[in-house]
Amino acid sequence: MKYRWLLPLLFVLPLSAHAGYFADVKDTDSYAPAIETLRTLGIVKGFERPGERWVFWPESSVTRAEFVKMAVLALFPQTTIDSCLGDESSLTKYGLGMPLWDVPRDAWFAPTVCVAWSNRLISGYSDGSFQPDRTITLAEGAKILAVGFNLPTLNAPDLESMGNEWYRPSILALSRANALPVSAEGFDHRLSRGEVAEMIARLLKVLKQNPVEGVSLTPGQAANPVEWVPYVRRDLKISFSYPGSWDTPHELPAGSFDRDRLPKLKSSWKIFFGQARTCWGWNMCVERDFSISAFPRQNFDLAMEELEQNLSAYILSDETVNDVRTVLFEEEGDCPLRSAFIATRGTFFRFSLHCGSTLSDPVNAFLQLLGRLTVNG
C-alpha cells in the first residue's frame, strides 16, 4: 500500500496583463498576473503612498478580515455586500445582532463578514469570536474558498469540528482545482497577499470555465443549471442525488458484477448510476459511470487489509466524522479507478468511479457526488 497526497503540479495561469500598476510588483514576479487580474476586477486596490505609485505588498501576511473581504468581493456583487447588514433576511441568518462579538457593525470588514456568514463561508470559533486581526492560515483559507467556490469536498466542516484534520477535504478540493500556492509550506502556513491573489485568480478561472456547482459534471451543464434528483432507499440505508439528465439508477441483485475491484468480495447489492451507455445486447448496458455496492459490515477489516496490501492502490484520505469512516483511494492500471470505502457501525459501502466515463471531469464529479451521499445504520 502507498499513500499519495493530492497535490498536482500547478500550471502557469494564462493571464497576459502587465503588472506595472503597483510599484512593488514586477512583471516577472510569479504573482503578477494574478494580482493584475484581481485589480482589474476591483477585488484588490492596494495601498497608496503619498507622492508615489500604489503598492500591493505581495509578501505581507493576510488577516482573516482581509482574506474574507477578498473572497467575498470575488464571489458576490457589491450590491449584496452593501445591503447585507440592512437586509432583514441576512440579519436573521447573521444572528440579529452580530453573534461574532469582535465584529462591530461599524467595522470596515463588517459588511463582507456579514455576507460570508450569511452564505456559510465562515462559522467563527467556539467562543463566538471571528478574530479578524489574526493572520489566516492555508487551512482556514482553503476551507473558506472551497465553500465559497462550491468546490466538491467530502464535507464542508466548521472550524474546530474535526479536530486536527478538519482542513483536509478543503485542501484536497483546492489541490484538485490547481489552486494551492506552490510556496505553501504546510497546513498552518501563513498566507501572503500574493498567494491569496493567486489562489482566488485560479479559482475564478475554474468558475469561468465551469460556472455551475463549481465544477460541471458534463460540458452542457456549464451553461445550464443542474437539477439534482434525490434517490432515497431507506431499506438499503443510503440516499444520494444525481443530475436529472441522467437515467434512473439501476439496481442489481447480490453478487452481480463483483470481484473486479477492491474489495474482491461478493456484495449484498449494487446500484449503477450515471449517463446511460450504448447497449450491445441483453443486459450489457447496466454499468455506467458510478456504482454503490454494499457488503456485510464484518468484511470491512478484510477489505482494508486487502487495500493496504495492494501495491497498486493509493490511499488518498482516511477520515472519521460522526462515526462514519470514509477511506478514499485510487487503483492504478490502464484505467485508474477512484473509489471510497464508507463504513458505519452497521454497514459497509463502496462508492466507485468506473473506467470509460464520458464526463468532462469524472474525478471532480466523483467527489461532488460523494459529498451528496448519505449512509445510515
C-alpha positions as CSV (number, residue, x, y, z in Angstrom):
1,M,0.0,0.0,0.0
2,K,1.2,3.5,-0.8
3,Y,0.0,6.9,0.4
4,R,-0.3,9.7,-2.1
5,W,-1.0,13.4,-1.3
6,L,-3.2,15.0,-4.0
7,L,-1.0,17.9,-5.0
8,P,-0.7,18.1,-8.8
9,L,1.8,20.4,-10.4
10,L,0.3,23.9,-10.7
11,F,0.0,25.2,-14.3
12,V,1.0,28.7,-15.2
13,L,-2.1,30.9,-15.1
14,P,-2.6,32.2,-18.7
15,L,-3.1,35.8,-17.8
16,S,-1.4,38.3,-20.1
17,A,-2.0,41.7,-18.4
18,H,1.0,43.7,-17.2
19,A,1.6,44.3,-13.6
20,G,3.0,47.9,-13.8
21,Y,0.3,49.5,-11.7
22,F,1.9,48.5,-8.4
23,A,5.4,49.8,-7.7
24,D,6.3,46.7,-5.7
25,V,5.0,44.1,-8.3
26,K,7.3,43.4,-11.2
27,D,6.1,41.8,-14.5
28,T,8.4,38.9,-13.8
29,D,7.0,38.2,-10.3
30,S,5.2,34.9,-10.1
31,Y,2.1,36.5,-8.6
32,A,2.0,39.4,-11.0
33,P,-0.7,38.1,-13.5
34,A,-3.0,37.1,-10.6
35,I,-2.6,40.4,-8.8
36,E,-3.4,42.3,-12.0
37,T,-6.4,40.2,-12.7
38,L,-7.8,40.9,-9.3
39,R,-7.0,44.6,-9.6
40,T,-8.9,44.9,-12.9
41,L,-11.9,43.1,-11.4
42,G,-11.9,45.5,-8.4
43,I,-11.2,42.8,-5.9
44,V,-8.0,44.4,-4.6
45,K,-6.8,48.0,-4.7
46,G,-3.5,48.1,-2.9
47,F,-2.2,50.9,-0.7
48,E,-1.4,54.5,-1.7
49,R,1.8,56.1,-0.6
50,P,1.7,59.9,-0.9
51,G,3.6,61.2,-3.9
52,E,4.4,57.6,-5.1
53,R,2.8,54.8,-7.1
54,W,0.4,52.5,-5.4
55,V,1.9,49.4,-3.7
56,F,0.4,45.9,-3.1
57,W,2.8,44.4,-0.5
58,P,2.6,40.9,-2.0
59,E,4.8,39.3,0.6
60,S,2.8,40.7,3.6
61,S,0.6,38.4,5.6
62,V,-3.2,38.5,5.4
63,T,-5.6,38.9,8.3
64,R,-8.8,36.9,8.5
65,A,-10.8,40.1,7.8
66,E,-8.7,41.0,4.8
67,F,-9.0,37.4,3.4
68,V,-12.8,37.3,3.8
69,K,-13.1,40.7,2.1
70,M,-11.1,39.5,-0.9
71,A,-13.0,36.2,-1.2
72,V,-16.4,37.9,-0.9
73,L,-15.5,40.6,-3.4
74,A,-14.6,37.8,-5.8
75,L,-17.8,35.9,-5.3
76,F,-20.6,38.4,-4.7
77,P,-21.8,41.7,-6.3
78,Q,-21.2,44.9,-4.5
79,T,-25.0,45.4,-4.1
80,T,-25.2,42.2,-2.0
81,I,-22.3,43.4,0.2
82,D,-23.8,46.9,0.7
83,S,-27.2,45.6,1.6
84,C,-26.3,42.7,3.9
85,L,-26.4,44.5,7.2
86,G,-29.5,46.3,6.3
87,D,-31.4,43.3,4.9
88,E,-33.7,41.6,7.4
89,S,-33.3,38.2,6.0
90,S,-29.5,38.5,6.0
91,L,-29.6,39.8,9.6
92,T,-31.7,36.8,10.6
93,K,-29.1,34.5,9.2
94,Y,-26.4,36.5,10.7
95,G,-28.0,36.4,14.1
96,L,-29.9,39.6,14.6
97,G,-27.1,41.5,16.4
98,M,-23.8,40.1,15.2
99,P,-23.1,36.9,17.1
100,L,-19.4,37.4,16.4
101,W,-18.7,39.7,19.3
102,D,-15.5,41.0,17.8
103,V,-17.2,42.2,14.6
104,P,-18.8,45.6,15.4
105,R,-21.3,46.7,12.8
106,D,-19.4,49.8,12.0
107,A,-16.1,48.0,11.3
108,W,-14.7,48.3,7.8
109,F,-14.9,44.5,7.4
110,A,-18.4,44.0,8.8
111,P,-20.3,44.1,5.5
112,T,-18.1,41.4,3.9
113,V,-18.1,39.3,7.1
114,C,-21.9,39.5,7.1
115,V,-22.1,38.1,3.5
116,A,-19.6,35.4,4.4
117,W,-21.6,34.4,7.5
118,S,-24.9,34.5,5.7
119,N,-23.6,32.2,2.9
120,R,-21.8,29.8,5.4
121,L,-18.3,30.7,4.2
122,I,-17.3,31.2,7.8
123,S,-18.6,29.9,11.1
124,G,-16.4,31.6,13.7
125,Y,-14.9,30.0,16.8
126,S,-16.4,28.2,19.7
127,D,-16.1,31.3,21.9
128,G,-18.2,33.4,19.5
129,S,-15.3,35.3,18.0
130,F,-14.2,35.9,14.4
131,Q,-10.6,37.0,15.3
132,P,-10.4,39.5,12.4
133,D,-6.8,40.6,13.0
134,R,-5.3,37.1,13.2
135,T,-3.2,36.0,10.3
136,I,-5.0,33.5,8.2
137,T,-3.6,30.1,7.5
138,L,-3.7,27.9,4.4
139,A,-6.1,25.5,6.2
140,E,-8.5,28.3,7.1
141,G,-8.3,30.0,3.7
142,A,-8.8,26.7,1.9
143,K,-12.0,26.0,3.8
144,I,-13.4,29.4,3.0
145,L,-12.6,29.2,-0.7
146,A,-13.7,25.6,-1.1
147,V,-17.2,26.5,0.4
148,G,-17.4,29.8,-1.4
149,F,-16.5,28.5,-4.9
150,N,-18.6,25.4,-4.3
151,L,-15.8,23.0,-4.9
152,P,-16.5,19.3,-4.4
153,T,-15.3,18.2,-1.0
154,L,-16.0,15.2,1.2
155,N,-17.7,17.7,3.5
156,A,-17.6,21.3,4.4
157,P,-16.7,21.2,8.1
158,D,-16.9,24.1,10.5
159,L,-13.7,25.2,12.2
160,E,-12.7,23.1,15.2
161,S,-15.3,20.4,14.4
162,M,-12.8,17.8,13.0
163,G,-10.0,18.1,15.5
164,N,-6.6,18.4,13.8
165,E,-7.8,17.3,10.4
166,W,-10.8,19.4,9.6
167,Y,-8.9,21.1,6.8
168,R,-8.2,18.0,4.7
169,P,-11.3,18.0,2.5
170,S,-10.9,21.6,1.5
171,I,-7.1,21.2,0.9
172,L,-7.9,18.3,-1.4
173,A,-10.6,20.3,-3.2
174,L,-8.2,23.2,-3.9
175,S,-5.5,20.8,-4.9
176,R,-7.8,19.3,-7.5
177,A,-8.6,22.7,-8.8
178,N,-4.9,23.6,-9.1
179,A,-5.5,26.5,-6.6
180,L,-2.8,25.7,-4.0
181,P,0.1,28.1,-3.9
182,V,3.4,26.4,-4.7
183,S,5.1,28.3,-1.9
184,A,2.8,26.9,0.8
185,E,4.9,25.1,3.4
186,G,2.1,23.2,5.3
187,F,-1.4,23.4,6.5
188,D,-0.5,26.0,9.1
189,H,1.3,28.1,6.5
190,R,0.6,31.8,6.9
191,L,-0.7,33.1,3.6
192,S,0.7,36.2,1.9
193,R,-1.2,38.7,-0.1
194,G,0.4,37.4,-3.3
195,E,-0.5,33.8,-2.5
196,V,-4.1,34.7,-1.8
197,A,-4.3,36.6,-5.1
198,E,-3.0,33.6,-7.0
199,M,-5.5,31.2,-5.2
200,I,-8.5,33.4,-6.0
201,A,-7.4,34.1,-9.6
202,R,-7.1,30.4,-10.3
203,L,-10.5,29.6,-8.8
204,L,-12.1,32.4,-10.8
205,K,-10.6,30.7,-13.9
206,V,-12.2,27.4,-12.9
207,L,-15.5,29.2,-12.1
208,K,-15.5,30.9,-15.5
209,Q,-15.0,27.5,-17.3
210,N,-17.5,25.6,-15.1
211,P,-19.9,28.1,-13.6
212,V,-22.4,25.5,-12.3
213,E,-21.9,23.8,-9.0
214,G,-18.2,24.9,-9.0
215,V,-17.2,22.1,-11.4
216,S,-19.6,20.9,-14.0
217,L,-20.4,17.2,-14.5
218,T,-20.8,17.5,-18.2
219,P,-19.9,20.2,-20.8
220,G,-23.6,21.0,-21.3
221,Q,-24.2,21.6,-17.6
222,A,-21.7,24.5,-17.7
223,A,-24.4,26.6,-19.4
224,N,-27.5,25.2,-17.7
225,P,-28.4,24.7,-14.1
226,V,-28.1,21.2,-12.7
227,E,-31.3,19.8,-11.3
228,W,-30.4,17.3,-8.7
229,V,-32.8,14.4,-8.3
230,P,-32.9,12.6,-4.9
231,Y,-32.6,8.8,-4.7
232,V,-33.6,7.6,-1.3
233,R,-33.6,3.9,-0.3
234,R,-34.3,3.7,3.4
235,D,-34.4,-0.1,3.1
236,L,-30.8,0.0,1.9
237,K,-29.8,2.7,4.4
238,I,-28.5,5.1,1.6
239,S,-29.6,8.2,-0.2
240,F,-27.8,10.4,-2.8
241,S,-28.6,12.9,-5.5
242,Y,-27.8,12.8,-9.3
243,P,-28.3,15.2,-12.2
244,G,-31.8,15.0,-13.7
245,S,-30.4,14.5,-17.2
246,W,-29.1,11.0,-16.2
247,D,-31.2,7.9,-16.4
248,T,-32.7,6.4,-13.3
249,P,-30.2,4.4,-11.2
250,H,-30.2,0.6,-11.9
251,E,-30.1,-1.9,-9.1
252,L,-28.6,-5.3,-9.4
253,P,-29.0,-8.3,-7.0
254,A,-26.4,-9.8,-4.8
255,G,-23.1,-10.7,-6.3
256,S,-23.6,-9.1,-9.7
257,F,-20.5,-7.7,-11.4
258,D,-18.3,-8.0,-8.4
259,R,-14.7,-9.2,-7.9
260,D,-13.4,-6.7,-10.5
261,R,-12.2,-4.1,-8.0
262,L,-11.4,-3.7,-4.3
263,P,-12.7,-5.4,-2.2
264,K,-12.9,-8.5,-4.3
265,L,-15.9,-9.8,-2.3
266,K,-19.5,-10.7,-3.1
267,S,-21.8,-7.7,-2.5
268,S,-25.2,-7.7,-0.9
269,W,-26.5,-5.4,-3.7
270,K,-25.2,-2.9,-6.3
271,I,-26.6,0.2,-7.8
272,F,-25.2,1.7,-11.1
273,F,-25.9,5.3,-11.9
274,G,-24.6,8.0,-14.3
275,Q,-25.1,8.5,-18.0
276,A,-26.6,5.6,-19.9
277,R,-24.2,3.8,-22.3
278,T,-24.8,2.2,-25.6
279,C,-26.2,-1.3,-25.3
280,W,-24.7,-4.1,-27.3
281,G,-27.1,-6.9,-26.2
282,W,-29.1,-8.3,-23.3
283,N,-28.1,-6.7,-20.0
284,M,-24.9,-5.2,-21.5
285,C,-25.6,-1.5,-20.7
286,V,-26.3,-1.5,-17.0
287,E,-22.8,-0.4,-16.0
288,R,-22.5,3.4,-16.0
289,D,-20.1,6.0,-14.6
290,F,-20.6,5.2,-11.0
291,S,-21.7,2.5,-8.6
292,I,-22.5,1.9,-5.0
293,S,-22.1,-1.6,-3.5
294,A,-22.9,-2.9,-0.1
295,F,-21.1,-5.6,1.9
296,P,-21.5,-7.2,5.3
297,R,-20.0,-4.9,7.9
298,Q,-17.8,-7.6,9.3
299,N,-16.0,-7.6,5.9
300,F,-14.7,-4.1,6.4
301,D,-11.5,-5.1,8.2
302,L,-10.8,-7.7,5.5
303,A,-11.4,-5.1,2.8
304,M,-8.9,-2.7,4.5
305,E,-6.3,-5.4,4.8
306,E,-6.7,-6.2,1.0
307,L,-6.4,-2.4,0.3
308,E,-3.3,-2.0,2.4
309,Q,-1.6,-5.0,0.8
310,N,-2.3,-3.9,-2.8
311,L,0.8,-2.2,-4.2
312,S,-1.2,-0.5,-7.0
313,A,-3.6,1.2,-4.6
314,Y,-3.0,4.6,-3.1
315,I,-4.9,5.8,-0.1
316,L,-5.7,9.5,-0.6
317,S,-7.5,10.2,2.7
318,D,-8.8,8.3,5.7
319,E,-11.2,10.2,7.9
320,T,-13.9,9.5,10.5
321,V,-16.6,12.1,11.1
322,N,-19.7,11.4,13.3
323,D,-18.9,7.6,13.5
324,V,-18.7,7.4,9.6
325,R,-15.3,6.3,8.3
326,T,-14.5,7.3,4.7
327,V,-11.4,5.9,3.0
328,L,-10.7,7.5,-0.4
329,F,-8.3,5.6,-2.6
330,E,-7.2,5.1,-6.2
331,E,-6.2,2.0,-8.0
332,E,-3.5,2.3,-10.8
333,G,-3.8,0.5,-14.1
334,D,-4.6,1.0,-17.7
335,C,-7.6,2.9,-16.5
336,P,-7.2,4.2,-12.9
337,L,-10.1,3.6,-10.6
338,R,-11.3,6.0,-7.9
339,S,-13.2,4.6,-5.0
340,A,-14.2,5.2,-1.4
341,F,-15.0,2.7,1.4
342,I,-17.7,4.1,3.7
343,A,-18.3,2.3,7.0
344,T,-20.7,3.0,9.8
345,R,-21.2,0.8,12.9
346,G,-23.6,-1.5,11.0
347,T,-23.0,-1.0,7.2
348,F,-20.1,-1.0,4.7
349,F,-20.3,0.5,1.3
350,R,-18.0,1.0,-1.7
351,F,-18.6,4.0,-4.0
352,S,-16.7,3.8,-7.3
353,L,-15.9,5.8,-10.4
354,H,-15.7,3.4,-13.4
355,C,-13.4,3.4,-16.4
356,G,-14.5,4.9,-19.7
357,S,-16.5,7.8,-18.2
358,T,-17.6,10.4,-20.8
359,L,-17.9,13.2,-18.2
360,S,-15.9,16.3,-18.7
361,D,-14.2,15.9,-15.3
362,P,-15.0,12.5,-13.8
363,V,-12.8,12.8,-10.7
364,N,-14.4,16.1,-9.6
365,A,-17.8,14.6,-10.4
366,F,-16.9,11.7,-8.2
367,L,-16.0,14.0,-5.3
368,Q,-19.1,16.1,-5.8
369,L,-21.4,13.0,-5.8
370,L,-19.6,11.6,-2.8
371,G,-20.5,14.8,-1.0
372,R,-24.2,14.1,-1.7
373,L,-24.1,10.5,-0.5
374,T,-25.6,9.8,2.9
375,V,-25.4,6.5,4.7
376,N,-27.1,5.3,7.8
377,G,-27.0,2.4,10.2
